[in-house]
Amino acid sequence: MLTVLFVDDEPNVLQGIKRATRNMREVWAMYFAPGGESALAFIADTPVDVIVSDMRMPGMDGAELLRLVRERQPGIARIMLSGYAEEEAIFRSTQVAHQFLSKPCDVDELKATIEDIRACRDALPPDAIRDMVGRIESLPALGDVYADLTDAMDRDTANADNLGQIVSRDVALTAELLRLVNSAFFGLSRRIENVGQAIGFLGIDVVRAIVAGHDVFTTDNVDTVDVAALAKRSELTAALCRAAMVRDGATISEAADGYLAGMLHEIGALVLAQMDAVETSELEAVLAVDDTTNERLVLGVDRFTVAAYLLGLWGFPKAISGAIGALAREPDLDGDRVGRCLLIAREVVQTSEPTVLDQAEADLDQALDRAEAGLRERHRRPTAAEAGA
């Protein structure tokens, strides 16, 4: 049973949540705290899986509460409720909340969010790994991206398009901005699917503040993984995955899911790069190979399972997190479109020169066909006759 703690200083709000979630009592153990101090006292004595906190509370506000929860019980999934789409609240919350919901909150959306978190938690059983993922404030990013972004922001000609081109070079910041802008915190009627659109909505000043006040550009602990190589590989995989989906008849929205899946599929390596329970040299050797079996043997988990868990916590669409999580399992080339195209794109990246995207459309199609054929042959199940022989 999932244990959920709701925190709000208004008794009527807590009573309303209690009534609205009554039908979840068979699957959730629900508790209610009237403020930050009582919530911290509760989690000190009782294991909690998910905490849902209001932002605006007297004394200790929601951002401070979730910061302390992350510090003391990092494995708890953290959801922020706020009726104030203010920059100050956004900046302080991005560092401590996994997801944001607007207040007053749609009850069905709240239930769905918590149930999605339950699903992604069930896919990542080791408590130590959940704690490690929950403890991170952000993912490491590239120093040159930070420098270029800051330089571009200081120019009068800065706009969403050229800033989006810079941000798109970085896996971590791409994930962070898309997570933020697509959260219920902003109440958008449609999902924003590219970085330029996200920056256009958030505004340059908001992006500047996120860059300046966020740890996303910290370079500590990134010696264990070649972040630049990972980013280039991810960008190429994203472009190929999108091309494979368009060629397969995908809609624009579906193709955007494919691109995001390719861009974000290796963010788990950035998380694992921050592990402190493994010798640095051994961690570096494991992450350099990109072998999920070896990662599970040495680290207890692989990069794709971690990536799917983190994206699930962040509220990314299941089509994306599911496709990435499937990379940790036996390839299924007859499954969903995003997962299949992501497999094919990775195969092209691993077996072809990076210039494959510069080829003519017919040559690119042939490269995708060869990759799919190679995957099917390697993972072909023997026929009954072959098995009998």
C-alpha positions, 0 to 999 in steps of 0.5 A: 500500500502506498503511503501518502502525506498531505500537508496544508495549513488550512483545515478545510483544504485537508478535509476536502482532500480527505473526502475527495480521495476516500475511494483510494483508501484501499490502495493508499494509506493517507495521513494529513498534517497541518503544517511543515513542522508536524509533517517533518515530525510525522516522516521521522517516525513513519515511512512515507512514499509520497508527500503532497504539500501546499506552497504558501504556508505560514512559518515553514512554506512548502519549498522549505518543507520539501527541501528538508524532506529531500535532505532527511528522507530523499526517497519520498516523491515530492509534489508541490501544490500552489495557486501562485504562479509567481517567479519566486515560487517557481525558482525555489520549488524547481530544486525540491519538487518532483512535480507541480500541481495548481491549486485548487487542484483537480482531484482526478489529476491528483489521483492520476499523478500519485498513481503514476508515481506508484507505477514508476516506484514499483519499477525501481525497487531498491530503496538505496537507488530511490534515495539516490535519485531523490537526493539529487537537486538536478543533473550535471550539465555541460560547461560550454552550454552554460557559457553560451547560454549566459552569453546569449542571454546578455545580448539584446538579440536574445530570443526563444529560438536561439536560446532553444538551440543552445539549451537543446544541446544539453540533456539535463537542461532540456529535461528540466525546462520541459518538466517545468513548463509542462507541469500543472503549475502553469495549467497549459491546455496543451503540452509544449514539445520543444525547448524553444516553445518552453523558453518562449512561454517561460520568458527569458528572465525566468530562464535566466533566473533558473540558470543562475539559481539552479545547480544544473550547471554544477560540474562535481562528480561528472568525471565518471562519465563523458557528458559531452559524448553522451549529449552528442549521442543523445542528440543523434539518437533523438533525430534518428528516432524522430525520423524513424517515427515520421517514416512510420506514419507518426503524427507530429505529436508522436514524433515529438515524443520520439525525439524527447525519448531519444534526447532523454534516454540516457539521463540515467547515466548522469544520475548514476555518475553521482553515486558515491557507494562505488569507487570512482574508477570502477564507476567510470569504467562501468558507465563508459561501456553502456552495457545494462547487464554490467551496470545491473551487476555492479551498480544494482540498476541500469541507466535506462531503468533510472531514467524511466523512474526519474522521468516518471517522477517528473511527470513526463508522458508514459510513452516516453518513460515507458519506451526508455524503460523498455531499453533495459529489457529484451528488445520488443520490435513489435511493441509500441511505436516510440519504443520500437523507433528508439531501439532502431535509432540506438542501433543506427547510432551504435553501428553507423558513423554520426554523419548518417543524418547528412545522408540523402533520405533514401540512404537514411531509410536504408540505414534504419531498415538495416538497423531494424533487420539486424535487431530482429535477426539478433533477437529472433525467437527460434521456430518450433522446428528449430527449437526441437532440433 
